[in-house]
Amino acid sequence: MQDNLGIAGTIGQALQLLWTWSFGQVVTMFQMPLGTLPLWKQLLFLIVIGSLARLVYTVVMGLRKAAQSLVGATVGLVSVLLSLVPQIVWVGLIAFGGAWAITHLDPTWIPAGMR
């Protein structure tokens, strides 16, 4: 179990490192002096910004899909758990009744040797 937590922690650290690095690169891109650049570099800047916008859109849509799946799975789990409530209540009632009968009943119609 510890190994799984270690792997998950390592993956989380790697994702955090990548996220921080990527965000830093985007910030650096937006801090460039656009007005003083030659026209070809300004056009390249616009192409890069368009590419970034497309990739951010793709990431957001992927996260949206993952969130929808998570919500759907959670709703399914809660639905199944709620559908099991009657059976769980029956289990408890049968166990309670059986324990009560074993501890409290001493019917006279059962032969003495079997009581």
Contacts in CASP RR format, 6 or more apart in sequence:
PFRMAT RR
TARGET T0000
AUTHOR 0000-0000-0000
METHOD contacts of the structure
MODEL  1
MQDNLGIAGTIGQALQLLWTWSFGQVVTMFQMPLGTLPLWKQLLFLIVIG
SLARLVYTVVMGLRKAAQSLVGATVGLVSVLLSLVPQIVWVGLIAFGGAW
AITHLDPTWIPAGMR
26 52 0 8 1.000
29 45 0 8 1.000
29 48 0 8 1.000
29 49 0 8 1.000
29 52 0 8 1.000
32 45 0 8 1.000
34 42 0 8 1.000
34 45 0 8 1.000
35 42 0 8 1.000
37 45 0 8 1.000
106 115 0 8 1.000
END
